[in-house]
Amino acid sequence: MSDRQMWDKLAQQRKSSAAPKEKVRGSAKRNNPDYAARSFYLPKATDRRLQRVLLDLQEEGYELDRSELLNCLLTAWLDSRQGSDLEHRLAELLSGYKPEAEN
């Protein structure tokens, strides 16, 4: 194999490995002006419980990430402070993350 062929092969391998990766759900929030980035701390035990709930919801057919789940929980809680039924409102918000065929 000539040097030229070797460099061409390396360039081709780089191009194929640099191909666009599958878009991660929710990654566009960073660039969305309707969203605000926030950091917060959770006890590790709470974080593990949150992760388990997300996995359970995914097994039930819901398609949401951590920030979407937290948004649903906070929105339902905030709405309940103005008279909405917390459980009903949370179910209503979460239903938006379940494919239509399963609703």
C-alpha positions as CSV (number, residue, x, y, z in Angstrom):
1,M,0.0,0.0,0.0
2,S,1.4,3.4,-1.0
3,D,1.6,6.3,1.4
4,R,-1.1,8.1,-0.6
5,Q,-3.4,5.1,-0.3
6,M,-2.7,4.8,3.4
7,W,-3.5,8.6,4.0
8,D,-6.7,8.3,1.9
9,K,-7.8,5.3,4.0
10,L,-7.1,7.2,7.2
11,A,-9.0,10.2,5.9
12,Q,-11.9,8.0,5.0
13,Q,-11.9,6.3,8.4
14,R,-12.0,9.8,10.1
15,K,-14.9,10.9,8.0
16,S,-16.9,7.8,8.8
17,S,-16.1,8.1,12.6
18,A,-16.9,11.8,12.5
19,A,-20.3,11.2,10.9
20,P,-23.2,13.0,12.8
21,K,-24.3,11.0,15.8
22,E,-27.9,10.3,16.6
23,K,-29.4,13.3,18.2
24,V,-30.0,12.8,21.9
25,R,-33.5,13.6,23.0
26,G,-33.7,16.9,24.8
27,S,-30.3,18.2,23.8
28,A,-31.7,21.1,21.9
29,K,-33.0,22.6,25.1
30,R,-29.6,24.2,25.7
31,N,-30.1,26.4,22.6
32,N,-33.8,27.0,23.1
33,P,-34.6,30.5,24.4
34,D,-37.7,29.2,26.1
35,Y,-35.6,27.1,28.5
36,A,-33.4,28.2,31.4
37,A,-30.5,26.1,32.6
38,R,-30.6,25.4,36.3
39,S,-28.3,23.4,38.6
40,F,-29.4,21.8,41.8
41,Y,-28.3,19.2,44.3
42,L,-30.2,16.1,45.3
43,P,-29.2,13.5,47.9
44,K,-27.8,10.4,46.1
45,A,-30.7,8.3,47.4
46,T,-33.3,10.6,45.9
47,D,-31.3,10.7,42.6
48,R,-31.3,6.9,42.4
49,R,-35.1,6.8,43.1
50,L,-35.6,9.4,40.4
51,Q,-33.6,7.3,37.9
52,R,-35.6,4.2,38.8
53,V,-38.9,6.1,38.3
54,L,-37.6,7.2,34.8
55,L,-36.8,3.6,33.9
56,D,-40.2,2.4,35.1
57,L,-41.9,5.1,33.1
58,Q,-39.9,4.2,30.0
59,E,-40.9,0.5,30.5
60,E,-44.5,1.7,30.6
61,G,-44.0,3.5,27.2
62,Y,-43.4,7.1,28.3
63,E,-40.6,8.9,26.4
64,L,-39.2,11.6,28.7
65,D,-35.9,12.6,30.2
66,R,-35.1,13.8,33.7
67,S,-35.7,17.5,32.9
68,E,-39.1,16.7,31.3
69,L,-40.1,14.6,34.3
70,L,-39.0,17.3,36.7
71,N,-40.9,19.9,34.7
72,C,-44.1,17.8,34.9
73,L,-43.7,17.4,38.6
74,L,-43.0,21.1,39.3
75,T,-45.8,22.2,37.0
76,A,-48.3,19.9,38.6
77,W,-47.2,21.1,42.1
78,L,-47.3,24.8,41.1
79,D,-50.8,24.3,39.6
80,S,-52.0,22.5,42.7
81,R,-51.1,25.6,44.7
82,Q,-53.7,27.4,42.6
83,G,-56.4,24.8,43.2
84,S,-55.7,22.0,40.6
85,D,-55.8,18.4,41.8
86,L,-52.1,17.4,41.9
87,E,-52.5,13.8,40.8
88,H,-54.9,14.6,38.0
89,R,-52.7,17.4,36.7
90,L,-49.6,15.2,36.9
91,A,-51.3,12.4,35.0
92,E,-52.5,14.9,32.4
93,L,-49.0,16.3,31.9
94,L,-47.3,12.9,31.7
95,S,-49.8,11.7,29.1
96,G,-48.1,14.1,26.6
97,Y,-45.0,11.9,26.8
98,K,-46.7,8.6,26.0
99,P,-47.1,7.7,22.3
100,E,-50.7,8.1,21.1
101,A,-51.2,4.5,20.4
102,E,-50.8,3.7,24.1
103,N,-52.8,6.6,25.6
